[in-house]
Amino acid sequence: MPAYDFEAIEQKWRGIWKEKGVFVASDLPSTPKYYVLVEFPYPSGEGLHIGHPRSYVALDIIARKRRMEGYNVLYPMGWDAFGLPTENYAIKTRQHPQDITQRNIANFKRLMNRLGLSFDWSREINTTDPQYYKWTQWIFLKMWEHDLAYKAEIPVNWCESCKVGLANEEVVGGRCERCGGMVTLKKKKQWLLRITAYADRLLKDLDTVDYLYKIKSQQVNWIGRSEGAEIDFPILAPGNLTMKVFTTRPDTLYGVTYLVLSPEHELISSLLLLCENQDEVHAYIGEATQKSSFERTELTKELSGVQLRGVMARNPVNRRIIPVWLSDYVLSSYGTGAIMAVPGHDERDLRFAKRYGLPIIEVVSGGNVEEAAFTDIDRGVMVNSGPLDGLKPNEAIGKMIAIVQQEGYGRPKVQYKLRDWVFSRQRFWGEPIPMVYCETCGWVPVPESELPVKLPEVEYYQPTATGESPLVQIEDWVNIDCPRCHGPGKRETDTMPQWAGSSWYFLRYCDPHNDKTPASREKLKYWMPVDWYNGGMEHTTLHLLYSRFWHKFLYDIDIVPTPEPYKKRTSHGMVLGENSEKMSKSRGNTVNPDDIIREYGADALRLFEVFMGDFDQPILWSTNGLVGMSRFLQHVWKMQDKVSLQEPENGTTHLLHQTIKDVGDRVEGMKFNTALAALMEIANHFSSLPTINIKHWEIFLRLLSPFAPHISEELWVGLGKSVLLCTKSWPIYDPSQIIKETLDIPVQVDGKLRQRIRLPQDATDEEVKAQALQAVTIYTQGRNINRVIIARRSSNMIVNIVTGA
């Protein structure tokens, strides 16, 4: 038997798979399809890190298993290649981002191929390809046509380091999710997409898909649907000014003792004309704009504010005159940007009222006022609330909504935490937004026949000091004729965010070479929706939410055939360094897959990626564990010498059918680690036998193939097979052969534990004896078997084999 040369074997089979095109999906409507998808990566300069293969290998196991089950499988790969990191590096090194991107993609693809991933490379896409982003631009124009894209001056999250505006979802803990720099609020004109128009459907349709609970709950919380009322508080001044406030607790209106506006509220400019302390207010607004949303809403921070002296409002339910304040703990991006303060029943309002000596009124009984601040809605009764007195809060809410609606100073309303998606980026390396501004016509879309609007060729694109895109400096690209009136016009110089291209890429895989539409209806009808999609939890409120929004819009305009893009969504845990920290170069704990493959082989790395722990949980990298996978494959390689035509005994047949069931069930349940453990168990059993029946060996190789495809193919062809193993059928277990109740039986030799066997609980002593002796042959060779003691106690059993010289 030749030695196990994993490098030669893996290179050989990668070449054969590529030559035969075995992983290329066919557009065959008569064949059942299965669309397996992993999030396509951003091709960074650091290359493929050891965390990427965890998702790729797990879904590769699914894809390979589905092919063996008879499905026409689409398992594609591409590149999410626009974005800030490449542009920042290009600026620093004075290279073109496209050149950097192409080098990075080549490196990523090389490593993916080394892992034996069964991607269909004939459908490879790249978001920076003009023939791809032509259709990203086309979708944007369709959104413009349907009033879902608009430009407005708004306070945006501004990263001073990247000099770019960020969507709320791109700010993590008050910092830029890309560079980690602090984020402040800055007013800028931005393009926005009206994702809020789809908030209710994005929420309700989660009931129609198979997503992990933690994924659904994150989206539910981010969308943040709240039912309540919008209340009009009149300002006591000429001009009929009214402050609108949304509240989920209209029952507490009698407890409102002051109003608070966000520093960016649209009424501020009008109210300042009435204000007696304008300088103080202006100074406070200036300080507030230097803080991030995270800093402003942090629960533990000391609250601050400024009263608009001379500006008063009226509480419409009790006619009480109340002051108006500004505070940075109120955000314009949530609700109406104004709150009615009920310090008797809200922790933050209470802290603010105590600091500034504002009145506190209890309107829900339940102890002293400070305790009442945290009264549960289902507890206590209304007090000091006129017609609501004596009602429980949940009863009072409906009654108060009816009252304010009847009196004309309020209305029922559903509010969402979700804000419209800020879609502008003041950078070069992104899809140009296909709009032209004309002084006469306003914003005019670029005609579809002129798409794609390509990025201009430039040598240097340092961000501007003003925060505008560097494209603004390329005058011959910016200055064009208005498409409508043919007068002077200017192109939009902001580009789309990186999330644009990834919001529909799964559709392009279905028909990647179509130059007339994003993808043909016929092919979309066959392939969509995606059957199993896996990605990072960090993208749940970014890409996953955005892509569901885009897909629903395309469904509404009859481009796609399904209202949801993904049937099933799962997520994998992060791979941490051996020091339990997130892998990064700065921490010095990164692991290069190239080095691992070079020393242990791709199959060993594939096995370890799925064996380290539960797939949906974070796991620690361990080189020792990798050594174990390498030894297992060496062990499997050596077992081929034991394969024979000898008839199998019943115990092995039972165990094999149980293994078929266990591996299949566990793979479908994302228990890849325990599925592999089942394969190891049957391999250990095989090694205890003097021979391995050839039919059993063939079944074992078919089960092992999706996990370790290279060695499995080599062992398969070693049996004289001419048909590729990856094209053979997945084994089907015989229910009559499944061991209903089994025992894990320790086998001792002269009192020392040497092996374990698994047999039915009702196995006879003769069957137990035969299996036990077979399992420990290596320990009894050359010795006499004096006695075999089988001890049965309740549902347990132990075997002790006593030998002599």
Residue pairs with C-beta under 8 A, 6 or more apart in sequence:
1 638
1 640
1 641
4 633
4 634
4 637
4 638
4 711
6 600
6 601
6 602
6 603
6 604
6 633
6 710
6 711
7 598
7 601
9 710
9 711
9 714
10 114
10 116
10 601
10 602
10 603
10 710
12 714
13 116
13 709
13 710
13 713
13 714
14 113
14 114
14 116
14 710
16 713
16 724
17 23
17 116
17 118
17 724
17 726
20 724
21 122
22 118
22 724
22 726
22 727
23 73
23 75
23 118
23 119
23 120
24 120
24 122
25 72
25 73
25 74
25 75
25 76
25 120
25 123
26 72
27 523
27 526
28 72
29 522
29 526
31 71
31 72
32 70
32 71
32 72
33 71
33 72
33 73
33 74
33 526
33 527
33 531
34 63
34 66
34 71
34 72
34 73
34 74
34 531
34 532
35 73
35 74
35 527
35 528
35 529
35 530
35 531
35 532
36 59
36 62
36 63
36 66
36 73
36 74
36 75
36 530
36 531
36 532
37 59
37 75
37 76
37 506
37 509
37 530
37 532
37 533
37 534
37 566
38 55
38 56
38 59
38 77
38 533
38 534
38 535
39 55
39 80
39 502
39 533
39 534
39 535
39 536
39 539
39 543
40 77
40 78
40 79
40 80
40 125
40 502
40 505
41 48
41 52
41 79
41 80
41 108
42 79
42 80
42 81
42 83
42 85
42 498
43 79
43 80
43 81
43 101
43 104
43 105
43 107
43 108
44 85
44 86
44 104
45 85
45 86
45 89
45 100
45 104
46 585
46 590
47 104
47 107
47 108
47 111
47 592
48 107
48 108
48 111
48 112
48 593
49 583
49 590
49 591
49 593
50 575
50 583
50 590
50 591
50 592
50 593
50 596
50 621
51 574
51 575
51 583
52 593
53 115
53 593
53 605
53 606
53 609
54 572
54 573
54 575
54 609
54 610
54 615
55 534
55 535
55 536
55 572
56 112
56 115
56 117
57 115
57 117
57 606
57 609
57 610
58 534
58 572
58 609
58 610
58 615
58 670
58 672
59 75
59 532
59 534
60 75
60 116
60 117
60 118
60 606
60 706
61 610
61 667
61 672
61 706
61 707
62 532
62 667
62 706
63 73
63 75
63 118
64 118
64 705
64 706
64 709
64 726
65 664
65 667
65 706
65 730
66 73
67 73
67 118
67 726
67 727
68 702
68 705
68 706
68 726
68 727
68 728
68 729
68 730
69 729
69 730
70 729
74 120
74 123
74 509
74 510
74 527
75 118
75 119
75 120
76 119
76 120
76 123
76 124
76 125
76 509
77 112
77 117
77 119
77 120
77 121
77 124
78 123
78 124
78 125
78 126
78 127
78 505
78 508
78 509
79 101
79 105
79 108
79 124
79 125
79 126
79 127
79 128
80 127
80 498
80 501
80 502
80 505
81 101
81 105
81 126
81 127
81 128
81 501
82 127
82 128
82 429
82 430
82 431
82 495
82 496
82 498
82 500
82 501
83 178
83 429
83 430
83 498
84 162
84 164
84 178
84 179
84 427
84 429
84 498
85 178
86 97
86 100
86 101
86 104
86 429
87 97
87 427
87 428
87 429
87 461
88 162
88 179
89 95
89 100
90 96
90 97
90 100
90 429
90 461
91 460
91 461
91 462
91 463
94 459
94 460
96 459
97 428
97 429
98 128
101 128
105 126
109 121
111 593
111 594
112 119
114 593
114 594
114 597
114 602
115 593
115 597
115 602
115 605
115 606
116 602
116 603
116 606
116 709
116 710
118 709
118 726
123 509
123 512
124 512
125 132
125 505
125 508
125 509
125 512
126 132
127 133
127 136
127 431
127 500
127 501
127 502
127 505
130 452
130 454
131 452
131 515
132 501
132 508
133 431
133 452
133 501
134 451
134 452
135 504
135 508
135 517
135 518
136 431
136 496
136 500
136 501
136 503
136 504
137 431
137 432
137 433
137 434
137 446
137 451
137 452
137 453
138 448
138 451
138 518
139 504
139 518
139 550
139 553
139 554
140 149
140 433
140 434
140 496
140 500
141 434
141 445
141 446
141 448
141 451
142 553
142 557
143 149
143 193
143 194
143 553
144 435
144 445
145 445
146 553
146 556
146 557
147 194
148 193
148 194
148 197
148 553
149 191
149 192
149 193
149 194
149 423
150 191
150 192
150 194
151 189
151 190
151 191
151 192
151 443
152 189
152 190
152 192
153 187
153 188
153 189
153 190
154 187
154 188
154 190
154 192
154 332
154 422
155 185
155 186
155 187
155 264
155 289
155 332
155 333
156 165
156 166
156 185
156 186
156 187
156 188
156 190
156 422
157 165
157 166
157 167
157 168
157 170
157 171
157 183
157 184
157 185
157 292
157 293
157 422
158 164
158 165
158 166
158 183
158 184
158 185
158 186
158 188
158 467
159 165
159 166
159 176
159 178
159 179
159 181
159 182
159 183
160 181
160 182
160 184
161 176
161 179
161 181
162 176
162 178
162 179
162 181
162 427
163 426
163 427
163 463
163 464
163 467
164 425
164 426
164 427
164 463
165 186
165 188
165 190
165 422
165 424
165 425
165 426
166 176
166 177
166 183
166 422
167 421
167 422
167 423
167 497
167 499
168 293
168 333
168 419
168 422
169 222
169 541
169 542
169 545
170 176
170 177
170 178
170 497
170 542
171 177
171 183
171 292
171 293
171 294
173 294
174 182
174 183
174 292
174 293
174 294
174 295
174 298
175 181
175 182
175 183
175 292
175 294
176 182
176 183
182 292
183 292
183 293
183 294
184 289
184 290
184 291
184 292
185 264
185 288
185 289
185 290
185 291
185 292
185 293
186 289
186 467
187 264
187 289
188 424
188 467
190 422
190 423
190 424
190 494
191 422
191 423
191 424
191 433
191 492
191 494
192 420
192 421
192 422
192 423
193 420
193 421
193 423
193 549
194 420
195 202
195 418
195 420
195 421
195 545
195 546
195 549
196 416
196 418
196 419
196 420
198 549
198 552
198 553
199 223
199 225
199 416
199 418
200 225
200 414
201 552
201 563
202 219
202 223
202 418
202 545
202 548
202 549
202 552
203 219
203 220
203 223
203 225
205 548
205 552
205 563
205 564
206 216
206 219
206 220
208 563
208 564
209 564
209 566
209 567
209 568
209 569
210 567
210 568
210 569
211 568
211 569
212 569
212 570
212 571
212 616
214 537
214 571
215 537
215 540
215 544
215 569
215 571
218 537
218 540
218 541
219 540
219 541
219 544
219 545
222 417
222 418
222 540
222 541
222 545
223 416
223 417
223 418
223 545
224 416
224 417
224 418
225 414
225 415
225 416
225 417
226 246
226 248
226 414
226 415
226 416
226 417
227 248
227 412
227 413
227 414
227 415
228 246
228 247
228 248
228 249
228 250
228 397
228 401
228 412
228 413
228 414
228 415
229 246
229 247
229 250
229 400
229 401
229 404
229 405
229 410
229 411
229 412
229 413
230 244
230 245
230 246
230 336
230 410
230 411
230 413
231 244
231 245
231 246
231 247
231 250
231 253
231 316
231 340
231 404
231 409
231 410
232 242
232 243
232 244
232 316
232 409
232 410
233 242
233 243
233 244
233 245
233 259
233 313
233 314
233 315
233 316
233 340
234 240
234 241
234 242
234 243
234 313
234 314
234 316
234 409
235 241
235 242
235 243
235 267
235 271
235 311
235 312
235 313
235 324
236 312
236 313
236 314
236 321
237 274
237 311
239 270
241 267
241 270
241 271
243 259
243 261
243 267
243 313
243 324
243 338
244 336
244 338
245 259
245 335
245 336
245 338
245 339
245 340
246 335
246 336
246 413
246 415
247 253
247 339
247 340
248 415
249 342
249 345
249 377
249 393
249 397
250 397
250 400
250 401
250 404
250 410
251 363
251 364
251 382
251 385
251 388
251 391
251 393
251 396
251 397
251 399
251 400
252 342
252 344
252 345
252 363
252 364
253 315
253 316
253 317
253 318
253 340
253 385
253 400
253 404
254 315
254 317
254 318
254 361
254 363
254 384
254 385
254 386
254 388
255 342
255 343
255 344
255 345
255 361
255 362
255 363
255 364
255 384
255 385
256 315
256 320
256 322
256 340
256 341
256 342
257 320
257 322
257 341
257 342
257 343
257 353
257 358
257 359
257 360
257 361
258 322
258 323
258 324
258 325
258 341
258 353
258 358
258 359
259 313
259 322
259 323
259 324
259 325
259 338
259 339
259 340
259 341
260 305
260 324
260 325
260 326
260 327
260 329
260 330
260 338
260 339
260 341
260 352
261 267
261 268
261 271
261 308
261 324
261 325
261 326
261 327
261 330
261 337
261 338
262 326
262 327
262 328
262 330
262 331
262 332
262 337
262 338
263 284
263 285
263 288
263 289
263 326
263 327
263 328
264 289
264 332
264 337
265 332
265 337
265 338
266 337
267 338
268 281
268 285
268 326
271 308
271 311
271 324
272 278
272 281
272 282
272 308
274 308
274 310
274 311
275 281
275 308
275 309
275 310
275 311
276 309
276 310
277 306
277 307
277 308
277 309
277 310
280 306
281 306
281 308
281 326
284 304
284 305
284 306
284 326
284 328
285 326
287 328
288 296
288 326
288 328
291 328
293 331
293 333
295 301
296 328
296 329
296 331
297 329
297 331
299 348
301 329
303 327
303 329
303 348
303 351
303 352
303 355
304 327
304 328
305 325
305 326
305 327
305 328
305 329
305 352
305 356
306 325
306 326
306 327
307 323
307 324
307 325
307 326
307 356
308 323
308 324
308 325
308 326
311 323
311 324
312 321
312 322
312 323
312 324
313 321
313 322
313 323
313 324
314 320
314 321
314 322
315 321
315 322
316 404
316 407
316 409
316 410
317 386
317 400
317 403
317 404
318 386
323 358
325 356
327 352
329 348
329 352
330 337
330 338
330 339
331 337
333 419
334 417
334 419
335 415
339 349
341 349
341 352
341 353
341 358
342 349
342 363
343 349
343 350
343 352
343 353
343 354
343 358
343 359
343 360
343 361
343 373
344 350
344 360
344 361
344 362
344 363
344 364
344 369
344 372
344 373
345 362
345 363
345 364
345 372
345 373
345 374
345 375
346 373
347 373
347 374
350 360
350 370
350 373
352 358
353 359
353 360
354 360
360 369
361 384
362 369
362 372
362 383
362 384
363 382
363 383
363 384
363 385
364 372
364 375
364 380
364 381
364 382
364 383
364 393
365 372
365 375
365 380
365 381
365 382
365 383
366 372
366 375
366 379
366 380
372 380
375 393
377 393
377 394
378 392
378 393
378 394
379 393
380 392
380 393
381 389
381 390
381 391
381 392
381 393
382 388
382 389
382 390
382 391
382 392
382 393
382 396
383 389
385 396
387 399
387 403
388 396
388 399
388 400
391 399
401 410
401 412
404 410
404 411
405 411
405 412
421 546
421 549
422 497
423 433
423 496
423 497
423 500
424 433
424 494
424 495
424 497
425 469
425 494
425 495
425 496
425 497
426 463
426 464
426 467
426 468
426 469
426 494
427 463
427 469
427 470
427 495
428 455
428 458
428 461
428 469
428 470
428 471
428 495
429 455
429 495
430 495
430 496
430 497
430 498
430 500
431 495
431 496
431 500
431 501
432 452
432 453
432 454
432 455
432 471
432 491
432 492
432 495
432 496
433 492
433 494
433 495
433 496
434 445
434 446
434 451
434 452
434 453
434 492
435 443
435 444
435 445
435 446
435 491
435 492
436 443
436 444
436 445
436 446
436 480
436 482
436 483
436 489
436 490
436 491
436 492
437 443
437 444
437 489
437 490
437 491
437 492
438 444
438 482
438 484
438 485
438 487
438 488
438 489
439 487
439 488
440 482
440 485
440 487
441 482
441 484
441 485
441 487
441 489
444 482
444 483
444 484
444 489
445 483
446 453
446 483
447 483
450 483
453 491
455 471
456 471
456 474
456 476
456 477
458 470
458 474
461 470
461 471
462 470
463 469
463 470
464 470
464 472
464 473
468 493
469 493
469 494
469 495
471 477
471 478
471 491
471 493
471 495
472 478
472 493
477 491
478 490
478 491
478 493
479 488
479 489
479 490
479 491
480 489
480 490
480 491
481 487
481 488
481 489
482 488
482 489
483 489
499 542
499 543
499 546
502 543
502 546
502 547
503 543
503 546
503 547
503 549
503 550
504 518
504 547
504 550
504 551
504 554
506 530
506 533
506 547
506 565
506 566
507 518
507 519
507 524
507 528
507 551
507 554
507 560
507 565
508 518
508 519
509 527
510 519
510 523
510 524
510 526
510 527
510 528
511 517
511 518
511 519
511 520
511 523
511 524
514 520
517 559
518 559
521 559
521 561
524 559
524 560
524 561
525 561
528 560
528 561
528 562
528 565
529 562
529 564
529 565
529 566
529 567
530 565
530 566
530 567
530 568
531 567
531 568
532 567
532 568
532 570
533 566
533 568
533 569
533 570
534 569
534 570
534 571
534 572
535 543
535 544
535 569
535 571
536 571
536 572
536 574
537 571
540 571
544 569
547 565
548 564
548 565
548 566
551 560
551 562
551 563
551 564
551 565
552 563
552 564
554 560
555 561
555 562
555 563
570 615
570 616
570 670
571 616
572 615
572 616
573 613
573 614
573 615
573 616
573 617
573 618
573 619
574 582
574 618
574 619
575 583
575 612
575 618
575 619
575 621
576 582
576 583
576 618
576 619
576 620
576 621
577 583
577 587
577 589
577 590
577 591
577 620
577 621
578 589
578 620
578 621
578 622
578 623
579 587
579 589
580 620
581 587
581 589
583 589
583 590
583 591
583 621
584 590
591 621
593 605
596 604
596 605
596 626
597 605
600 626
600 627
600 629
600 630
601 630
601 633
601 710
602 710
603 633
603 707
603 708
603 709
603 710
603 711
604 626
604 629
604 630
604 633
604 708
605 626
605 629
606 707
606 708
606 709
607 629
607 632
607 633
607 676
607 707
607 708
608 625
608 626
608 628
608 629
610 672
610 673
610 676
610 707
611 625
611 629
611 672
611 673
611 676
611 677
612 619
612 620
612 621
612 622
612 625
612 673
613 619
613 673
614 671
614 673
615 670
615 671
615 672
615 673
616 670
632 680
632 683
633 708
633 711
635 683
635 687
636 683
636 704
636 711
636 715
637 711
637 715
639 683
639 686
639 687
639 692
639 697
640 697
640 715
640 718
642 686
642 687
642 689
642 690
642 691
642 692
643 691
643 692
643 693
643 694
643 697
643 719
644 691
644 692
644 693
644 694
645 693
645 694
646 691
646 693
647 693
648 693
648 695
648 696
649 770
649 771
650 767
651 757
651 759
651 763
651 767
651 770
651 771
652 685
652 686
652 689
652 693
652 696
653 696
653 737
654 737
654 738
654 739
654 759
654 760
655 682
655 685
655 739
655 758
656 682
656 696
656 699
656 700
657 733
657 734
657 737
657 738
658 733
658 737
658 738
658 739
658 742
659 678
659 679
659 681
659 682
659 700
659 703
660 699
660 703
660 731
660 732
660 733
661 733
661 738
662 674
662 675
662 678
663 675
663 678
663 679
663 703
664 730
664 733
666 672
666 674
666 675
666 678
667 675
667 706
675 707
676 707
679 700
679 703
679 704
679 707
681 758
682 700
683 700
685 757
685 758
685 775
686 692
686 696
686 697
686 700
688 755
688 757
688 774
688 775
688 776
688 777
688 778
689 774
690 774
690 777
694 719
697 719
698 716
698 719
699 731
701 712
701 715
701 716
701 725
702 712
702 725
702 728
702 729
702 730
702 731
703 731
704 711
704 712
705 712
705 713
705 716
705 725
705 726
705 728
709 725
709 726
712 725
713 724
713 725
713 726
716 724
716 725
717 725
739 758
739 759
739 760
740 760
741 760
741 761
741 762
742 758
742 759
742 760
742 761
743 758
743 759
743 760
743 761
743 795
743 796
743 797
744 756
744 758
745 756
745 757
745 758
745 759
745 768
745 772
745 797
745 798
745 799
746 753
746 756
746 798
746 799
747 753
747 754
747 755
747 756
747 757
747 772
747 775
747 776
747 799
747 801
748 754
748 798
748 799
748 800
748 801
749 776
749 779
749 780
749 800
749 801
749 803
750 800
750 801
750 802
750 803
751 800
754 775
754 776
754 779
755 772
755 775
755 776
755 779
756 775
757 768
757 771
757 772
757 775
757 799
759 767
759 768
759 771
761 795
763 771
765 790
768 790
768 797
768 799
769 788
769 790
769 799
772 788
772 799
772 801
773 780
773 785
773 788
773 801
776 801
780 801
780 803
783 803
783 804
783 805
784 803
784 804
784 805
785 801
785 802
785 803
786 802
786 803
786 804
787 801
787 802
788 799
788 800
788 801
788 802
789 799
789 800
789 801
789 802
790 797
790 798
790 799
791 797
791 798
791 799
791 800
